[in-house]
């Protein structure tokens, strides 16, 4: 069965989520490069603002806001573009635009121009989030979604580890402007590997030639109505609401612990800042190992269908792992908690993504993903000042346990939906 891609027909053979399938292996390379670029660009950006332009804390905060704000605001809207043009196309456009903005940042002559390009880069990245969520449904069969999401989740962990390392090496050896240029080249590599990827048709397309006719009016709606289409879909489906609630709860706990973890390492464990970095490495190792093993477990237990109880268990276990991490005065136990947190987080997000992809209405996955991502990002942003205020009132460890309980509560509430 063929599909159209850029004016030529490509056989729609499903991709197998395995390193043995060169198409999926190439996709993993492209997604890893994309995540590395995102992390590297953010660090080079802040370093450029601080060291080259001498920005004060307020100036750096504004630059960071220009970088991180657009995805929070625009993702609910850009999901409609994913539904209209397809996830592969939007990822290619998003990566290409990100490459252009990285080149623009490399030639910035003032902090103001740097902030403008950071704003443009944030807008470009907002194209990628819904597209990344929707892509697995268009390249693999339904039974392979959990394995695909698990392996693609590994690329995010790789980016979190390799991105800062790449940024530090480039800034130390080549300077800021060359680092931005290298970042642009990596974005283009990420776009190029997506071009030969075959894309399956939507489930309705083979059965009903007029399916697109029924969906076309939605594409002519205003930006606001495009966003609300995703919100309405979430509001009407209790299980989609449960996914949104669980992701917001886990996101709140994760965001809050960005404040808690360094304070806990210093004031409870009495360890240097390097210990905090090692805890982050333990989380990353747990995430990568689990992401690689989950497809194997899925093949040996084919009855697993990502039920809602597994989503609940994932959210609850994330909260319990966070409590184990910061609820002890012993470093070894904290290491165990960090590793388990990485394991639980990988399982949770793979299950949440798979369940969302199966439940979202056909032709609306991009918009639904965009709305949930916006809610999750907003919650995560609000969690950081909330964590600081809570710690100031009740203390560090009690505050950490309360914040960990948010993920547990969100998972428990999912059982009632």
C-alpha positions in Angstrom: 0.0 0.0 0.0 1.6 3.3 -1.1 1.5 6.7 0.5 2.4 10.0 -0.9 5.5 11.8 0.2 6.7 15.0 -1.4 5.1 14.1 -4.7 6.4 10.6 -5.1 5.1 7.3 -3.9 6.9 5.3 -1.2 5.8 1.8 -0.1 4.1 2.1 3.2 5.9 -0.8 4.9 5.7 -0.4 8.7 9.0 0.3 10.5 10.0 -2.2 13.1 11.1 -0.6 16.4 14.5 -2.4 16.4 18.1 -1.6 15.8 18.0 -4.2 13.1 15.6 -2.1 11.0 17.9 0.6 9.4 15.0 3.0 9.0 14.3 3.0 12.8 18.0 3.0 13.6 18.4 6.1 11.4 15.4 7.7 13.1 17.0 7.1 16.5 20.1 8.8 15.3 18.1 11.8 14.1 16.1 12.1 17.3 19.2 11.8 19.4 20.9 14.5 17.4 17.8 16.7 17.9 17.8 16.3 21.6 21.6 16.9 21.8 21.1 20.1 19.8 18.3 21.3 22.0 20.3 20.9 25.2 23.5 22.2 23.7 21.9 25.2 22.2 20.3 26.2 25.5 23.6 26.1 27.4 25.5 27.9 24.6 22.8 30.5 24.5 23.0 31.3 28.2 26.8 31.2 28.2 26.9 33.6 25.2 24.6 36.0 27.0 26.6 35.9 30.2 30.2 35.8 28.9 30.0 37.6 25.6 27.4 40.3 26.2 27.9 40.5 30.0 24.3 40.0 30.8 23.2 40.4 34.4 20.9 37.9 36.1 17.8 39.7 34.9 19.1 39.7 31.4 19.9 36.0 31.5 16.4 35.3 32.8 14.9 37.2 29.9 17.0 35.3 27.4 16.0 32.0 29.1 12.3 33.1 28.9 12.7 33.9 25.2 14.0 30.4 24.7 11.6 28.5 26.8 8.4 30.6 26.5 7.3 30.0 22.9 6.9 26.2 23.2 4.7 26.6 26.3 2.5 29.2 24.5 2.5 27.8 20.9 2.5 24.0 21.2 -1.3 23.9 21.7 -1.6 25.6 18.3 1.2 23.9 16.3 -0.4 20.5 17.0 -2.9 21.5 14.3 -0.1 21.8 11.8 1.1 18.3 12.7 -2.4 17.0 12.0 -2.6 18.8 8.7 0.8 18.3 7.2 2.0 15.2 9.0 4.6 14.7 11.8 7.5 13.9 9.6 7.0 17.1 7.6 6.7 19.3 10.7 9.8 17.7 12.3 11.8 18.5 9.1 10.5 22.0 9.1 11.1 22.5 12.8 14.7 21.2 12.7 15.4 23.3 9.6 14.1 26.4 11.2 16.0 25.7 14.4 19.2 25.4 12.3 18.5 28.8 10.8 17.9 30.4 14.2 21.1 28.8 15.5 23.0 30.5 12.6 21.2 33.7 13.5 22.4 33.5 17.1 25.9 32.9 15.9 26.0 36.3 14.2 24.1 38.2 16.9 25.7 41.6 17.6 23.8 42.5 20.7 21.9 40.9 23.6 18.6 42.2 22.1 19.3 40.5 18.7 20.3 37.3 20.6 17.0 37.4 22.5 15.0 37.8 19.2 16.7 34.8 17.7 16.2 32.8 20.9 12.5 33.7 20.6 12.5 32.5 17.0 14.3 29.3 18.0 11.7 28.6 20.7 8.9 29.1 18.1 10.7 26.6 15.8 11.0 24.0 18.6 7.3 24.3 19.3 6.7 22.7 15.9 8.6 19.6 17.0 6.9 18.6 20.2 3.5 17.5 18.8 5.2 16.1 15.7 7.5 13.9 17.9 4.5 12.6 19.8 2.5 11.8 16.7 5.3 10.3 14.6 5.3 6.7 16.0 1.7 6.2 15.0 2.6 7.0 11.4 5.6 4.7 11.1 5.0 1.6 13.2 2.1 -0.8 13.8 -0.1 -0.4 16.8 1.3 -3.4 18.7 4.8 -1.9 18.3 4.0 1.5 19.8 5.2 0.8 23.3 8.6 -0.5 22.0 8.9 2.5 19.7 8.1 5.0 22.4 10.5 3.3 24.8 13.4 3.5 22.4 12.6 7.0 21.3 12.6 8.0 25.0 16.2 6.8 25.2 17.1 9.5 22.7 15.9 12.2 25.2 18.1 10.7 27.9 21.1 10.7 25.5 20.4 14.4 24.7 20.3 15.2 28.4 23.7 13.7 29.0 25.5 14.4 25.7 24.0 17.9 25.0 25.7 19.7 28.0 28.9 17.7 27.3 28.9 18.8 23.6 28.2 22.4 24.6 31.0 22.5 27.1 33.5 21.0 24.6 32.5 23.3 21.8 32.5 26.5 24.0 35.9 25.6 25.4 37.6 24.6 22.2 35.9 26.6 19.4 34.1 29.5 21.0 30.4 30.5 21.2 29.9 31.4 17.5 31.4 28.1 16.2 29.3 26.2 18.8 26.1 27.8 17.4 27.2 26.9 13.8 27.9 23.3 14.8 24.5 23.2 16.5 22.9 24.3 13.3 24.7 21.6 11.3 23.5 18.9 13.8 19.9 20.2 13.4 20.2 19.8 9.6 21.5 16.3 10.1 18.5 15.5 12.2 16.2 16.8 9.5 18.0 14.9 6.7 17.6 11.5 8.3 13.8 12.0 8.4 13.4 12.5 4.6 13.7 8.8 3.5 11.4 7.7 6.4 8.2 6.1 5.0 4.9 7.3 6.6 1.8 5.2 6.9 -1.6 6.6 6.1 -4.1 7.5 8.8 -6.4 4.6 9.7 -9.3 6.2 8.0 -7.6 6.8 4.7 -7.5 3.3 3.2 -11.1 2.6 4.1 -12.7 5.9 3.2 -11.4 8.1 0.4 -13.6 10.9 1.6 -12.2 10.9 5.1 -10.1 14.0 4.5 -13.1 15.8 3.3 -14.7 15.5 6.7 -11.6 16.8 8.5 -10.7 19.6 6.1 -13.0 22.2 7.6 -11.0 21.9 10.9 -7.9 23.1 9.1 -9.6 26.3 8.0 -10.4 27.3 11.6 -8.7 30.0 13.5 -5.6 29.3 15.6 -7.7 29.6 18.7 -10.3 27.1 17.5 -7.5 24.8 16.4 -6.2 24.7 19.9 -9.6 24.2 21.5 -10.2 21.2 19.2 -7.5 19.4 21.1 -8.8 20.6 24.4 -12.3 19.5 23.6 -11.1 16.1 22.6 -9.3 15.8 26.0 -12.3 17.1 27.9 -14.7 14.5 26.3 -12.6 11.4 26.9 -12.0 10.5 30.6 -8.9 8.4 29.8 -7.3 11.4 27.9 -8.0 13.5 31.0 -6.4 10.9 33.1 -3.3 11.0 30.9 -3.2 14.8 31.1 -3.6 14.7 34.9 -0.9 12.0 35.4 1.6 13.8 33.2 0.9 17.1 35.0 1.4 15.5 38.3 4.7 13.8 37.4 5.8 17.0 35.6 5.0 19.0 38.7 7.1 16.7 40.9 10.0 16.6 38.4 10.1 20.4 38.0 9.9 21.0 41.7 12.8 18.6 42.3 15.1 20.7 40.1 15.0 23.1 43.1 15.0 20.3 45.7 17.9 18.1 44.4 20.8 20.5 44.8 19.6 21.8 48.1 19.2 18.2 49.4 22.6 17.2 48.2 24.2 20.1 50.0 22.2 20.5 53.2 21.1 16.9 54.0 23.8 14.7 52.4 26.5 17.4 52.9 28.1 16.6 49.6 29.7 18.9 47.0 28.0 20.0 43.8 29.7 17.2 41.8 27.5 14.7 43.8 24.4 16.4 42.4 25.7 15.7 38.9 26.4 12.1 39.7 22.8 11.7 40.9 21.6 13.1 37.6 23.8 10.5 35.9 22.2 7.7 37.9 18.8 8.9 36.8 20.0 8.9 33.2 21.5 5.4 33.5 18.2 4.1 34.9 16.3 5.7 32.0 18.6 4.4 29.3 18.8 0.9 30.6 15.0 0.7 31.0 14.4 2.2 27.6 16.5 -0.5 26.0 15.0 -3.3 28.0 11.3 -2.4 27.7 10.9 -3.5 24.1 12.4 -6.9 25.0 10.0 -7.2 27.9 7.1 -6.2 25.5 8.0 -8.9 23.0 8.1 -11.5 25.7 4.9 -10.4 27.3 2.7 -9.5 24.3 -0.4 -9.2 26.4 0.7 -5.9 27.7 -1.5 -3.2 26.2 -0.6 -0.2 28.2 -3.8 -0.2 30.4 -4.7 2.7 32.5 -3.7 0.8 35.7 -0.1 0.7 34.3 -0.3 4.5 33.8 -1.4 4.9 37.4 1.3 2.6 38.6 3.9 4.6 36.6 2.8 7.9 38.1 2.7 6.5 41.7 6.1 4.8 41.3 7.6 8.1 40.1 6.5 9.8 43.3 7.6 7.0 45.5 11.0 7.0 43.8 11.4 10.7 44.3 10.5 10.2 48.0 13.1 7.5 48.3 15.7 9.7 46.6 15.3 12.6 49.0 13.9 10.9 52.1 17.2 9.4 53.3 20.5 10.8 54.8 22.5 8.0 53.2 24.2 8.5 49.8 23.9 4.9 48.6 20.1 4.9 49.2 19.8 8.2 47.4 21.7 6.6 44.5 19.2 3.8 44.5 16.3 6.3 44.6 17.8 8.2 41.7 18.2 5.1 39.6 14.7 3.9 40.3 13.4 7.3 39.4 15.0 7.0 36.0 13.5 3.5 35.6 10.0 4.6 36.7 10.1 7.8 34.6 11.0 5.9 31.4 8.2 3.4 31.9 5.7 6.1 32.8 6.4 8.3 29.8 6.5 5.3 27.4 3.1 4.1 28.7 1.6 7.6 28.7 2.7 8.2 25.1 1.4 4.8 23.9 -1.9 5.2 25.6 -2.4 8.7 24.2 -1.6 7.6 20.7 -4.2 4.8 20.9 -6.9 6.9 22.5 -6.6 10.2 20.6 -9.2 10.7 17.8 -7.9 10.0 14.3 -6.6 13.2 12.8 -6.4 15.0 16.1 -3.3 13.5 17.8 -1.1 16.5 17.1 -3.6 18.9 18.7 -4.3 16.6 21.7 -0.6 16.1 22.2 0.0 19.9 22.0 -2.7 20.7 24.5 -1.4 18.1 27.0 2.2 19.2 26.5 1.2 22.8 27.1 -0.5 21.9 30.3 2.4 19.8 31.4 5.0 22.5 30.7 2.9 25.2 32.4 2.6 23.0 35.5 6.3 22.2 35.5 7.1 25.9 35.3 4.8 26.8 38.2 6.3 24.0 40.3 9.7 25.6 40.7 8.6 28.7 42.6 6.0 26.6 44.5 8.8 24.3 45.6 10.9 27.2 46.8 8.0 28.7 48.8 7.1 25.3 50.3 10.6 24.6 51.4 10.8 28.0 53.1 7.6 27.2 55.1 7.9 23.5 56.1 11.6 22.7 55.5 13.6 20.8 53.0 12.8 17.1 53.5 9.1 17.6 54.5 8.7 19.8 51.5 10.3 17.2 49.3 8.0 14.5 50.5 5.0 16.7 49.9 6.1 17.5 46.4 6.7 13.8 45.7 3.2 13.1 46.9 1.8 15.2 44.1 2.8 12.5 41.5 1.4 9.8 43.8 -1.9 11.6 44.2 -2.2 12.3 40.4 -1.7 8.6 39.7 -4.2 7.6 42.4 -6.8 10.0 41.0 -6.4 8.3 37.6 -8.0 5.2 39.0 -11.2 7.1 39.7 -11.6 8.2 36.0 
